[in-house]
Amino acid sequence: MNLVVNGREVAAAPRPGQCLRTLLRELGWFGVKKGCDAGDCGACTVHVDGRPVHSCLYPAFRAEGARVTTIEGLDEGGALHPMQQAFLDAQGYQCGFCTAGMVMTAAALDQAQRRDLPQALKGNLCRCTGYRAIADAVDGIAHVEADIAGAGFGRSLPAPAGPAVVTGRARYTMDVAPEGELAGLAHMKILRAPHAHARIVAIDAAAARALPGVIAVLTHEDAPAALFSTARHHHVTDDVDDTSVLDPVIRHVGQRVAAVVAESEAVAEAACALIRVEYELLPAVFDPVESMAPGAPVLHDKPAASRIANPTRNIVAELHGEIGSLADGLAGADLVFTAGYATQRVQHAHLETHGAIGWRDAEGRLVIRTSSQTPFLTRDALASLYGLPRDQVRVVTERVGGGFGGKQEMLVEDIVALAVFKTGRPVKLEYTRAEQFAASTCRHPMTVEVTVGAKRDGTLTALGLKVVSNTGAYGNHGPGVLFHGANECLTLYRCANKRVDGYAVYTNTPPSGAFRGYGLSQTIFAVESAMDEVAHRLGIDPFALRRRNVIVPGDALLAYDDHPHDVEFGSYGLDQCLDSVEAALKDPPKPDMGPDWLVGRGMAASMIDTVPPRGHVGMSRIALTAEGRFELRVGTAEFGNGTTTVHGQIAATVLGVTGADIVIRQSDTDHVAHDTGAYGSTGTVVAGEATRRAAQELLGQLLARAAARAGTVTDHCRVEGGHVVAGAARIPLADLAPLEAEGRADGSPRSVAFNVQGFEVAVHRRSGEIRLLRSLHAADAGTVVNPMQCRGQIEGGVAQAIGAALYEHLLVDAAGAVANPTFRGYHIPTFADVPRTEVFFADTYDTLGPLGAKSMSESPYNPVAPALANAIFDATGVRLRATPFKADELYALIPAEPAETI
């Protein structure tokens, strides 16, 4: 067939059943993204004869004779299309994976459609932004500021990758052609288990191996016997070693059974269907409380070296700590309150699914190109797993299409490496959306019992937690999520008597893992809901109760005993956050929406340590090149968290140049010696501090060299306009090259950051429908590096948390299988679902962060669900103690008249 793509005539021969998306990508138009496989997300949107279509649903043969435009062809005569420019000016993107499709849809809107964006953009999903920046882009509202030499820190500078993102030139993991070292690229598909718990008795792969085009079929007999954890942490002993590349014991539906490597994905899929597996079915357990009970099936009979806390009771980790005496605190209380709360299984739903491409380079090194938040830790794990020196493994991470903790795992790289070793071919594995939902990781479901003791004036006398965390079939992140989740939610409050008892428990369900907030969103929902319940029972304003009890500088930053850490008050802005949200909620008065609508307001507070405990290393290297520009190499990954922009601003500010003078290379294990990874919001406070130190060292070298050349002292030198002014001399930067400096930061000591969320909601008395009228969020981020970008992180975190509070729920059926493995069945927030969040920044300067900055990527997520529950209670008198908050359940509980204060 013949068609015109971006003005070029193309002859193509689409395969039977091939969609237009895959055809365009095979032709090299990588701006067309794969996000859902079902027409749900819009990342693959292109124009066919001027009309936007989801190309994953559009049969390729229907494009015969058509004019097809992708994001790469949207520009007009070499200049950006006005909508591309608008997305740049408003920075209407974060990870950018959805941006090409979003721009293509927006560019086709007429004026009437632009006035109803919730309807017009209903077919395009964004997981990062919260949609406000996208709305501003479509409305032509600009936010970027001018780049001023030496004054970039604190300004809303655009992301360096912006032009590449809006034109489709930004390259993600799968955006490579099979040529050069990737010539002969083979494709992998995974045969997955249909049972929740079983032992593989025999595998017959003869028919699969005989299928033309099949290169190899890999089973547990081909895989290394070593146990490891898919979780990636700086200290590998933080996680239990309970996982195999291919395991003869199945512990959840969707687990790997075998892998087929073939010349095409279609052949690999067909071969998977030909593999015959004989299973011995084993008893399964799906509830964590039942899993801990005597007589429950033991899921992991592993050696002590695996570090499982109590394998006979399926307990991955347990925690018991106390300050003072909880019993004494309760005995001295005027009010004792106890209630249980539950949070559900939630999927990360980043639009770029997990995937990796592996090959051997010219030197024989294993190279893995992957979508990862932790390239260096993944390199180390692969080297250990396959008995290789670290320098024989290279991990490269291009731009990452969202992560939210889900890519702090090694879920694909290990088996891709195995296939490379076994076949000698470059190999690609890319998850489908269904695999992403059913076979990756999710947020830990938790039940939390909170006990509060308080005096009549609201002073806390006791605060206790009992936590049961469902870690699923494997223990990846199970200990860390439990320990972190039980920490800052308690540390926030000044109380002499605290206790926590917690368990992370195996079940035959999909593995849980790292998720934005890392356990705190679950426990903060419980604690902040309980605080609201206590405030109402005592007749005290919720803001007043917090002010009476929250920590202030000078208090001990400790949740329980035997919990060593190095947290300090680098700054303190919680008081400002409380003041901002309280003032905004009080004015204007609640609206009158008629007798069927009940209006309420609620708030919640949260705290987070700015760096994970026990070390987190960032390294940066910066060099002055012969062209007079600065090349900055950092290890941390960019997945919409904005670290690239932040590092450029830090380096440019220290060196006295503009951000445009900094060329950034990142996320490649060949660039620097080590970087722990982009998780725990450390891209700014750890890796950014390493960049600041490297830039400061380079500046010292630069001024010293200039001073020596001019015969003056460094105090009389400064960088100005591509030169160093040294006394009376004006020396071009290029004349002072080459120079190079390194910086290292280990994330210690750590500071604390605070967030306060407020909501005004309306609940329909007759249907239970919840409408979010206002969303308010105050953040203590220290000196804000980039207000536009930080605001976007907050808005995106709030939007994601709204989804988890109201409707996101990864459902597991009675047999242990995920029941809703598509965006159509798993509702993430759309444009129409999310209110515009009003953001307030506290005015603080953190003495521990780079140039006064603190982290602010994951913490906005944490107080959202309790603030919403508290607002719903204020409106209806109904206390919802389990997420998600469902209209049908709420409707049944709404009393005929609003409840009085208890």
Helices and strands as residue ranges (DSSP letters): E 2-5, E 8-11, H 20-26, E 45-48, E 51-54, G 60-63, E 67-69, G 71-73, H 82-90, H 99-107, H 111-114, H 117-120, H 132-138, H 162-167, G 180-182, E 186-192, E 198-204, H 206-210, E 214-218, G 236-238, E 249-250, E 256-262, H 265-274, E 276-281, H 288-292, G 304-306, G 311-313, E 315-323, H 326-331, E 335-343, E 355-360, E 366-370, H 375-385, G 390-392, E 393-396, H 413-423, E 427-430, H 433-439, E 446-454, E 460-472, H 478-485, H 488-491, E 498-506, H 520-538, H 542-549, H 574-586, E 597-609, E 618-624, E 630-634, H 643-655, G 659-661, E 662-666, H 682-685, H 687-710, G 714-716, E 717-720, E 723-726, E 729-732, G 733-736, E 739-745, E 752-764, E 770-780, H 787-806, G 831-833, E 837-841, G 850-852, G 859-861, H 864-876, H 887-893
